[in-house]
């Protein structure tokens, strides 16, 4: 006897009992009867009710997992359930037997698109939910699910590889080292680019275990580039500072390889990008080291939970403690018997808090923002530089990164050349004019390189088209030739104005706090087609390896525990596939 039959039988007996117990109370009988009838209807249409309720929730909730299960139902009602999900009405029949292979496939697709562990199918709470939706479903075992996830990864990898091959633009790489609680290290390689539709992409290409003595980072990276066949599309690489000698050697090997395949922009001056989040973390740690003794005492004075590796939390604790001291709060009876640090220590804390405050303000604008593109960095870091004149670490970073950050600032229509004129006056920078000249020369060189490349590509396409159409080789029409001669700059002693000239001469746009520069350039690409190509490649460059609150970490990022629990043999595949899938869902 099926569960549904049991429920029907129970309903009949309940109705009979109602007739006997409420014979003299028809209103109560009717109420009780209708309530039980409603429960029965809910049991019959359980899929329909739950799926309609959550049909717009995406694949990120357990309720929508019902859709994954319904795709594997081996009954004529299967199409009705799918129609129900898409918005049409459908009724589920009694036969809820499922195809285990199809169920496993749909479950694997869900796991590959969300941050859910493979082990979820062993979770009692999840199993209860699933069996409530369909008591007959069979989820299979982790081994079967893992095989399906690997299969999906291989299928998606073919598609992603083709997208990268067809990309008409440059790719930036970022390299990060993730650690596990057992102190194993994993090298994560991510591709950053803006596609032909002006969608920002951040795709993980590789996550592999690095054995410190056996594996050379440069060899791992070279293998990754070779596997994806993107050596000719790489424009730069972003790495954390780490050991300068090791990183410099790794970058040099990669740079030499890429230069064998293509000409790098500005002769490779932009190839090595130093992680901004990392340099801020170094400055924070050096500053906190000077007052290490009082940090523990401040946590005792200001309840803030257990110690954390996020430096902004430490900053807020010290800030609150310093403010309470300034207000004389620690002199009250509540703190009687607690040893309070002396005034000279609090003065030192105040200096560190001021420094961390400027770093925190810049970090929020750079990392915890809706549009963390490269054009946001220079003006925020300039504020830090003004308050950190004595810090050699930051001066070195500024000098190494100035050209790239200045180029992306120049391509921000809110700034252009005006920003450099403003900062040279505000900060009394004697080198300001020289820097502006160097930046303008660099953007002109870049523009000319792109214009030449695009022109050669168009000429090649034009020749192919003429050959295909059977052209007679007579050359351009006389009218077009006269136009070319009329535009010949040699006759007038100066070149005609370019897109770059018109862009720089156009007035800056009004200031917008959360400015979406990608959308602006997408809309302006018809007006400045060549300069838009330059912007598309430069703005995609990752100035930091990490963003969001990960940028506040003072220790290495850890591998997600859910990912780690799925097994070392599947971690890389899941991390890659999720970055590809989630990138698509963000676009939607």
C-alpha positions as CSV (number, residue, x, y, z in Angstrom):
1,X,0.0,0.0,0.0
2,X,1.5,3.4,-1.0
3,X,1.9,6.3,1.2
4,X,-0.9,8.1,-0.7
5,X,-3.2,5.2,-0.2
6,X,-2.5,5.2,3.5
7,X,-3.4,8.9,3.6
8,X,-6.7,8.3,1.8
9,X,-7.6,5.4,4.1
10,X,-6.7,7.6,7.1
11,X,-9.0,10.3,5.7
12,X,-11.9,7.9,5.3
13,X,-11.6,6.6,8.9
14,X,-11.2,10.1,10.2
15,X,-14.4,11.2,8.4
16,X,-16.3,8.3,9.8
17,X,-15.2,9.2,13.3
18,X,-16.3,12.8,12.7
19,X,-19.8,11.6,11.8
20,X,-20.0,9.7,15.0
21,X,-18.4,12.3,17.3
22,X,-19.9,15.5,15.9
23,X,-23.4,14.2,14.9
24,X,-25.1,16.8,17.0
25,X,-22.6,19.6,16.0
26,X,-22.8,20.0,12.2
27,X,-20.7,23.2,12.2
28,X,-17.8,21.6,14.0
29,X,-18.1,18.5,11.9
30,X,-17.9,20.6,8.7
31,X,-14.9,22.5,10.0
32,X,-13.0,19.3,11.0
33,X,-14.0,17.6,7.7
34,X,-12.7,20.4,5.5
35,X,-9.5,20.7,7.5
36,X,-8.7,17.0,6.9
37,X,-9.7,17.2,3.3
38,X,-7.3,20.1,2.8
39,X,-4.5,18.1,4.4
40,X,-5.2,15.3,1.9
41,X,-5.1,17.7,-1.0
42,X,-1.8,19.1,0.1
43,X,-0.4,15.6,0.2
44,X,-1.6,14.9,-3.4
45,X,-0.2,18.1,-4.8
46,X,2.9,18.5,-2.6
47,X,5.2,19.2,-5.5
48,X,2.9,21.6,-7.2
49,X,2.4,23.7,-4.0
50,X,6.1,23.9,-3.0
51,X,7.4,24.5,-6.5
52,X,5.0,27.3,-7.4
53,X,5.9,29.0,-4.2
54,X,9.6,29.0,-5.0
55,X,9.7,28.9,-8.7
56,X,11.6,32.3,-8.9
57,X,14.1,31.5,-6.2
58,X,16.8,30.1,-8.5
59,X,18.9,27.0,-7.6
60,X,20.1,28.5,-4.4
61,X,17.5,27.2,-2.0
62,X,16.7,23.7,-0.7
63,X,13.0,24.2,-1.8
64,X,14.1,24.6,-5.4
65,X,15.9,21.3,-5.1
66,X,12.4,19.9,-5.8
67,X,12.8,21.0,-9.3
68,X,16.0,19.1,-9.6
69,X,14.2,16.0,-8.4
70,X,11.2,16.5,-10.6
71,X,13.5,16.5,-13.7
72,X,14.3,12.9,-12.9
73,X,10.7,11.7,-12.5
74,X,10.0,8.8,-14.9
75,X,6.2,9.4,-15.4
76,X,3.9,11.1,-17.9
77,X,3.4,13.9,-15.3
78,X,7.1,14.9,-15.6
79,X,6.4,17.5,-18.2
80,X,3.6,19.0,-16.1
81,X,6.0,19.5,-13.2
82,X,8.5,21.2,-15.4
83,X,5.7,23.4,-16.8
84,X,4.7,24.2,-13.2
85,X,8.2,25.5,-12.5
86,X,8.2,27.7,-15.6
87,X,4.9,29.2,-14.6
88,X,2.2,27.0,-16.1
89,X,-0.2,24.8,-14.1
90,X,0.5,21.2,-13.6
91,X,-0.7,18.4,-11.4
92,X,1.5,15.6,-10.0
93,X,0.0,12.1,-10.1
94,X,0.5,9.3,-7.7
95,X,3.5,7.7,-9.4
96,X,6.6,9.5,-8.0
97,X,9.2,6.9,-8.9
98,X,12.4,8.6,-10.0
99,X,15.3,7.8,-12.3
100,X,18.3,7.7,-10.0
101,X,20.8,8.7,-12.8
102,X,18.8,11.7,-13.8
103,X,18.3,12.7,-10.2
104,X,22.0,12.5,-9.6
105,X,22.7,14.6,-12.7
106,X,20.4,17.4,-11.6
107,X,21.8,17.3,-8.1
108,X,25.3,17.5,-9.5
109,X,24.3,20.5,-11.6
110,X,22.9,22.2,-8.5
111,X,26.1,21.5,-6.5
112,X,28.3,22.8,-9.4
113,X,26.4,26.1,-9.4
114,X,26.3,26.8,-5.6
115,X,28.5,26.6,-2.6
116,X,27.1,23.3,-1.3
117,X,29.2,20.3,-0.3
118,X,28.8,17.0,-2.0
119,X,28.3,15.6,1.5
120,X,24.9,17.3,1.7
121,X,23.2,14.1,0.5
122,X,24.4,12.5,3.7
123,X,22.9,15.3,5.9
124,X,19.9,14.0,7.9
125,X,18.1,17.3,7.7
126,X,18.5,17.5,4.0
127,X,17.3,14.0,3.5
128,X,14.2,14.7,5.6
129,X,13.4,17.7,3.3
130,X,13.9,15.7,0.1
131,X,11.8,12.8,1.3
132,X,9.1,15.2,2.3
133,X,9.0,16.5,-1.2
134,X,9.2,13.0,-2.7
135,X,9.4,9.9,-0.4
136,X,10.4,7.7,-3.3
137,X,13.5,9.7,-4.5
138,X,16.9,8.0,-4.4
139,X,19.8,10.4,-4.2
140,X,22.5,7.8,-4.8
141,X,25.9,7.9,-3.1
142,X,28.7,10.5,-2.9
143,X,30.9,8.6,-5.4
144,X,28.1,8.7,-8.1
145,X,27.5,12.4,-7.4
146,X,31.2,13.1,-7.6
147,X,31.5,11.4,-11.0
148,X,28.6,13.5,-12.3
149,X,30.3,16.7,-11.1
150,X,33.5,15.8,-12.8
151,X,31.5,15.1,-16.0
152,X,29.9,18.5,-15.8
153,X,33.3,20.1,-15.2
154,X,34.7,18.5,-18.3
155,X,31.7,19.6,-20.4
156,X,31.8,23.2,-19.2
157,X,35.6,23.3,-19.6
158,X,35.3,22.7,-23.3
159,X,32.8,25.6,-23.6
160,X,35.0,27.9,-21.5
161,X,38.1,27.1,-23.5
162,X,36.2,28.0,-26.7
163,X,35.1,31.3,-25.2
164,X,38.7,32.2,-24.3
165,X,39.9,31.2,-27.8
166,X,37.2,33.4,-29.4
167,X,37.9,36.4,-27.1
168,X,38.9,39.5,-29.0
169,X,40.7,41.0,-26.1
170,X,43.3,40.6,-23.4
171,X,43.3,38.4,-20.3
172,X,44.8,39.3,-16.9
173,X,45.8,36.6,-14.4
174,X,45.8,36.7,-10.6
175,X,47.5,34.1,-8.5
176,X,46.7,33.4,-4.9
177,X,47.8,30.8,-2.4
178,X,45.0,29.2,-0.3
179,X,45.7,27.2,2.8
180,X,43.9,24.4,4.6
181,X,43.6,23.9,8.4
182,X,46.3,21.2,8.0
183,X,48.6,23.9,6.4
184,X,48.5,22.4,2.9
185,X,48.8,25.0,0.2
186,X,46.8,25.3,-3.0
187,X,47.6,27.6,-5.9
188,X,44.5,29.3,-7.4
189,X,44.9,30.8,-10.9
190,X,42.1,33.1,-12.0
191,X,41.4,34.8,-15.4
192,X,40.1,38.3,-15.5
193,X,38.7,39.9,-18.6
194,X,35.8,41.9,-20.1
195,X,34.1,40.0,-22.9
196,X,32.8,41.3,-26.2
197,X,29.4,42.1,-24.5
198,X,31.2,44.2,-21.8
199,X,30.5,41.7,-19.1
200,X,33.2,41.4,-16.4
201,X,34.4,37.9,-16.0
202,X,36.4,36.3,-13.2
203,X,37.0,32.7,-14.0
204,X,39.0,30.2,-11.9
205,X,41.2,28.2,-14.3
206,X,43.1,26.0,-11.9
207,X,43.2,25.0,-8.2
208,X,46.1,22.6,-7.6
209,X,47.9,21.3,-4.6
210,X,51.5,22.7,-4.4
211,X,54.2,20.6,-2.7
212,X,56.7,23.1,-1.5
213,X,59.8,21.2,-2.4
214,X,58.6,19.4,-5.5
215,X,56.5,22.0,-7.4
216,X,57.8,25.2,-8.8
217,X,55.1,27.9,-9.0
218,X,56.3,29.0,-12.5
219,X,56.0,25.5,-13.8
220,X,52.4,25.2,-12.5
221,X,51.5,28.5,-14.1
222,X,53.1,27.6,-17.4
223,X,51.2,24.3,-17.5
224,X,48.0,26.2,-16.8
225,X,48.5,28.6,-19.7
226,X,49.4,25.7,-22.0
227,X,46.4,23.6,-21.0
228,X,44.1,26.6,-21.7
229,X,46.1,27.7,-24.8
230,X,46.0,31.4,-23.7
231,X,49.7,32.3,-23.9
232,X,48.9,34.8,-26.7
233,X,46.2,36.6,-24.7
234,X,47.9,37.2,-21.4
235,X,48.6,40.9,-20.7
236,X,49.6,40.9,-17.1
237,X,49.8,38.9,-13.8
238,X,48.8,40.0,-10.3
239,X,50.5,38.4,-7.4
240,X,50.9,39.0,-3.7
241,X,54.2,40.5,-2.6
242,X,55.5,37.4,-0.7
243,X,59.1,36.9,-1.3
244,X,60.1,39.5,-3.8
245,X,62.9,37.5,-5.3
246,X,60.7,34.4,-5.8
247,X,57.8,36.3,-7.3
248,X,60.1,38.4,-9.5
249,X,61.7,35.2,-10.9
250,X,58.2,33.7,-11.5
251,X,57.0,36.8,-13.3
252,X,60.1,37.0,-15.4
253,X,59.7,33.4,-16.6
254,X,56.1,34.0,-17.5
255,X,56.9,37.3,-19.1
256,X,59.6,35.7,-21.3
257,X,57.2,33.0,-22.4
258,X,54.4,35.5,-23.3
259,X,56.9,37.7,-25.2
260,X,57.9,34.8,-27.4
261,X,54.2,34.6,-28.5
262,X,53.2,38.3,-28.7
263,X,54.3,41.9,-28.1
264,X,53.4,43.1,-24.6
265,X,51.8,46.5,-24.1
266,X,54.3,49.3,-23.4
267,X,57.1,46.8,-23.7
268,X,55.9,44.9,-20.7
269,X,55.8,47.8,-18.2
270,X,52.4,46.8,-17.1
271,X,53.0,43.1,-16.9
272,X,53.7,42.7,-13.2
273,X,50.9,44.0,-11.0
274,X,51.5,44.1,-7.2
275,X,48.5,43.3,-5.1
276,X,47.1,46.4,-3.4
277,X,45.3,44.5,-0.6
278,X,48.6,42.8,0.3
279,X,50.5,46.1,0.7
280,X,47.8,47.5,2.9
281,X,47.9,44.4,5.0
282,X,51.7,44.7,5.4
283,X,51.4,48.3,6.5
284,X,48.6,47.3,9.0
285,X,50.6,44.5,10.5
286,X,53.7,46.6,10.9
287,X,51.7,49.3,12.6
288,X,49.9,46.8,14.9
289,X,53.3,45.2,15.8
290,X,54.3,48.5,17.5
291,X,51.4,48.3,20.0
292,X,51.0,44.5,20.2
293,X,51.0,44.5,24.0
294,X,48.0,46.8,24.3
295,X,45.8,45.0,21.7
296,X,45.0,42.2,24.1
297,X,44.3,44.7,26.9
298,X,42.0,46.7,24.6
299,X,40.0,43.5,23.9
300,X,39.6,43.1,27.6
301,X,38.4,46.7,28.0
302,X,36.1,46.6,25.0
303,X,34.0,43.4,24.5
304,X,34.7,42.4,21.0
305,X,34.7,38.6,20.9
306,X,37.6,36.4,20.1
307,X,40.7,37.6,18.2
308,X,40.3,37.7,14.4
309,X,42.6,37.8,11.4
310,X,40.4,40.6,9.8
311,X,42.4,43.8,10.6
312,X,39.4,46.1,10.3
313,X,37.8,44.5,13.4
314,X,41.1,45.1,15.3
315,X,41.0,48.7,14.1
316,X,37.5,49.3,15.4
317,X,38.3,47.7,18.7
318,X,41.3,50.0,19.2
319,X,39.3,53.0,18.0
320,X,36.6,52.4,20.5
321,X,39.1,51.8,23.3
322,X,40.9,55.0,22.5
323,X,37.7,57.0,22.4
324,X,36.6,55.6,25.8
325,X,40.0,56.5,27.2
326,X,39.7,60.1,25.9
327,X,36.2,60.4,27.5
328,X,37.6,59.2,30.9
329,X,35.4,56.1,30.9
330,X,38.2,54.0,32.3
331,X,38.4,56.1,35.4
332,X,35.0,55.0,36.5
333,X,34.3,52.4,39.2
334,X,33.3,49.9,36.6
335,X,37.0,49.5,35.8
336,X,38.3,49.5,39.3
337,X,40.9,46.9,39.8
338,X,41.7,46.6,36.1
339,X,45.2,47.8,35.1
340,X,44.8,50.7,32.5
341,X,47.7,51.4,30.2
342,X,49.5,54.8,30.8
343,X,48.9,57.9,28.8
344,X,52.0,57.6,26.6
345,X,50.8,54.2,25.4
346,X,47.3,55.6,24.6
347,X,49.0,58.4,22.6
348,X,50.8,55.7,20.5
349,X,47.5,53.9,20.1
350,X,45.9,57.1,18.9
351,X,48.5,57.5,16.2
352,X,48.0,53.9,15.0
353,X,44.2,54.4,15.0
354,X,44.6,57.5,12.8
355,X,46.7,55.6,10.4
356,X,44.4,52.6,10.3
357,X,41.4,54.9,9.9
358,X,42.8,56.3,6.6
359,X,43.6,52.7,5.4
360,X,40.1,51.5,6.4
361,X,38.5,54.4,4.5
362,X,40.4,53.6,1.4
363,X,39.8,49.9,1.7
364,X,36.1,50.4,1.8
365,X,36.1,52.4,-1.4
366,X,38.4,49.9,-3.1
367,X,37.2,46.5,-2.0
368,X,33.8,46.8,-0.4
369,X,32.2,48.5,-3.4
370,X,29.8,47.7,-6.2
371,X,32.3,48.4,-9.0
372,X,35.9,47.4,-7.9
373,X,37.5,48.4,-11.1
374,X,41.1,49.6,-11.6
375,X,40.1,53.3,-12.1
376,X,39.1,53.6,-8.4
377,X,42.6,53.0,-7.0
378,X,44.8,56.0,-7.8
379,X,42.7,58.7,-6.1
380,X,42.0,56.6,-3.0
381,X,45.7,55.6,-2.6
382,X,46.7,59.2,-3.1
383,X,44.9,60.1,0.1
384,X,46.9,57.3,1.9
385,X,50.1,58.5,0.4
386,X,49.6,62.0,1.7
387,X,49.4,60.6,5.3
388,X,52.1,58.0,4.9
389,X,55.0,60.0,3.5
390,X,57.6,58.3,5.7
391,X,56.6,54.7,4.8
392,X,59.0,53.2,2.3
393,X,56.9,50.2,1.6
394,X,54.1,52.3,0.3
395,X,56.4,54.6,-1.7
396,X,57.8,51.6,-3.5
397,X,54.3,50.3,-4.3
398,X,53.3,53.7,-5.5
399,X,56.2,54.0,-7.9
400,X,55.8,50.5,-9.2
401,X,52.0,50.9,-9.8
402,X,51.7,54.5,-10.7
403,X,51.7,54.2,-14.5
404,X,49.0,51.5,-14.6
405,X,46.8,53.3,-12.0
406,X,47.2,56.6,-13.8
407,X,46.3,55.2,-17.2
408,X,43.0,53.8,-15.8
409,X,42.3,57.1,-14.0
410,X,42.9,58.9,-17.3
411,X,40.2,56.6,-18.8
412,X,37.7,57.6,-16.1
413,X,35.5,60.3,-17.7
414,X,35.1,61.9,-14.2
415,X,38.9,62.6,-14.0
416,X,40.9,62.6,-17.3
417,X,43.7,65.1,-17.1
418,X,41.9,67.3,-14.6
419,X,42.7,64.9,-11.8
420,X,46.5,65.2,-12.3
421,X,46.3,69.0,-12.5
422,X,44.3,69.0,-9.3
423,X,46.6,66.7,-7.3
424,X,49.8,68.5,-8.4
425,X,48.3,71.6,-6.8
426,X,46.7,70.0,-3.7
427,X,49.7,68.0,-2.7
428,X,52.3,70.4,-4.0
429,X,53.8,67.6,-6.1
430,X,56.8,69.1,-8.0
431,X,56.9,66.0,-10.3
432,X,53.2,66.3,-11.2
433,X,53.8,67.8,-14.7
434,X,56.4,65.3,-15.5
435,X,54.1,62.5,-14.4
436,X,51.2,63.8,-16.5
437,X,53.5,64.0,-19.6
438,X,54.7,60.4,-19.0
439,X,51.1,59.2,-18.6
440,X,49.9,61.0,-21.8
441,X,52.8,59.6,-23.8
442,X,51.9,56.1,-22.5
443,X,48.2,56.4,-23.4
444,X,49.1,57.8,-26.8
445,X,51.5,54.8,-27.4
446,X,48.8,52.4,-26.3
447,X,46.2,54.0,-28.5
448,X,48.5,53.9,-31.5
449,X,49.3,50.2,-30.9
450,X,45.6,49.3,-30.8
451,X,44.7,51.5,-33.8
452,X,47.4,49.8,-35.8
453,X,46.3,46.3,-34.8
454,X,42.7,47.1,-35.5
455,X,43.5,48.7,-38.8
456,X,45.6,45.7,-39.9
457,X,42.8,43.3,-38.9
458,X,40.3,45.3,-40.9
459,X,42.6,45.5,-43.9
460,X,43.1,41.7,-43.7
461,X,39.3,41.2,-43.5
462,X,38.8,43.6,-46.4
463,X,41.3,41.8,-48.6
464,X,39.7,38.5,-47.8
465,X,36.3,39.9,-48.7
466,X,37.6,41.5,-51.9
467,X,39.2,38.2,-52.9
468,X,36.0,36.3,-52.2
469,X,33.9,38.8,-54.2
470,X,36.3,38.6,-57.2
471,X,37.7,42.2,-57.0
472,X,39.6,43.4,-60.1
473,X,42.4,44.9,-58.1
474,X,41.7,48.4,-59.4
475,X,42.0,49.9,-55.9
476,X,39.7,52.4,-54.1
477,X,37.3,54.6,-56.0
478,X,38.7,58.0,-57.1
479,X,36.3,59.8,-54.6
480,X,37.6,57.8,-51.7
481,X,41.2,58.5,-52.8
482,X,40.6,62.3,-52.9
483,X,39.2,62.0,-49.3
484,X,42.4,60.2,-48.2
485,X,44.5,62.8,-49.8
486,X,42.5,65.6,-48.2
487,X,43.2,64.0,-44.8
488,X,46.9,63.6,-45.4
489,X,48.4,65.2,-42.3
490,X,51.8,65.7,-44.0
491,X,50.3,68.5,-46.1
492,X,49.3,70.5,-43.1
493,X,52.2,69.8,-40.8
494,X,50.1,68.1,-38.1
495,X,48.2,64.9,-37.7
496,X,44.4,64.9,-37.6
497,X,42.6,64.6,-34.3
498,X,42.1,61.1,-33.0
499,X,39.5,59.5,-30.8
500,X,41.9,60.0,-27.9
501,X,42.2,63.7,-28.6
502,X,38.5,64.2,-28.7
503,X,38.0,62.2,-25.6
504,X,40.6,64.2,-23.6
505,X,39.1,67.5,-24.9
506,X,35.6,66.6,-24.0
507,X,34.5,68.0,-20.6
508,X,34.6,65.6,-17.6
509,X,31.3,64.3,-16.5
510,X,29.8,65.2,-13.1
511,X,31.0,63.2,-10.1
512,X,29.1,60.0,-9.3
513,X,30.0,58.1,-6.2
514,X,29.1,54.5,-7.4
515,X,30.2,55.1,-11.0
516,X,29.8,52.1,-13.4
517,X,32.7,52.8,-15.7
518,X,32.1,49.6,-17.7
519,X,28.6,50.7,-18.6
520,X,29.8,54.1,-19.6
521,X,32.5,52.8,-22.0
522,X,30.0,50.2,-23.4
523,X,27.6,53.1,-24.2
524,X,30.5,55.2,-25.6
525,X,32.1,52.4,-27.7
526,X,30.5,53.6,-30.9
527,X,31.9,57.1,-30.3
528,X,35.4,56.0,-29.3
529,X,35.7,52.4,-30.8
530,X,39.5,52.1,-30.6
531,X,39.8,53.8,-27.2
532,X,37.0,51.6,-25.9
533,X,39.1,48.6,-26.7
534,X,42.0,50.0,-24.8
535,X,39.7,50.7,-21.8
536,X,38.2,47.3,-21.9
537,X,41.5,45.6,-21.5
538,X,43.0,48.0,-18.9
539,X,39.9,48.2,-16.7
540,X,39.7,44.4,-16.5
541,X,43.2,44.2,-14.8
542,X,42.9,43.0,-11.2
543,X,44.8,45.4,-8.9
544,X,44.2,43.1,-6.0
545,X,44.2,39.3,-5.8
546,X,41.2,39.4,-3.4
547,X,38.3,41.8,-3.0
548,X,35.4,42.3,-0.5
549,X,36.2,41.4,3.1
550,X,38.9,38.9,2.1
551,X,41.0,42.0,1.4
552,X,41.1,42.7,5.2
553,X,42.8,39.4,6.0
554,X,46.2,39.5,7.6
555,X,46.7,35.8,7.0
556,X,46.4,33.6,3.9
557,X,42.9,32.8,2.7
558,X,41.7,29.4,3.6
559,X,40.0,26.9,1.3
560,X,36.2,26.8,1.9
561,X,35.5,24.0,4.4
562,X,32.5,22.8,2.3
563,X,34.8,22.6,-0.7
564,X,37.4,20.8,1.3
565,X,34.9,18.2,2.7
566,X,34.1,17.3,-0.9
567,X,37.5,15.7,-1.4
568,X,40.9,16.7,-2.8
569,X,40.1,15.0,-6.1
570,X,37.1,17.2,-6.8
571,X,38.0,20.5,-5.2
572,X,39.6,22.1,-8.3
573,X,36.8,21.0,-10.6
574,X,34.1,22.4,-8.2
575,X,35.8,25.7,-7.7
576,X,36.3,26.2,-11.4
577,X,32.8,25.2,-12.4
578,X,31.2,27.4,-9.7
579,X,33.1,30.5,-10.8
580,X,31.9,29.9,-14.4
581,X,28.3,29.2,-13.4
582,X,28.1,32.0,-10.8
583,X,29.5,34.5,-13.3
584,X,26.7,33.6,-15.7
585,X,24.1,33.9,-12.9
586,X,25.4,37.3,-11.9
587,X,24.9,38.4,-15.5
588,X,21.3,37.2,-15.5
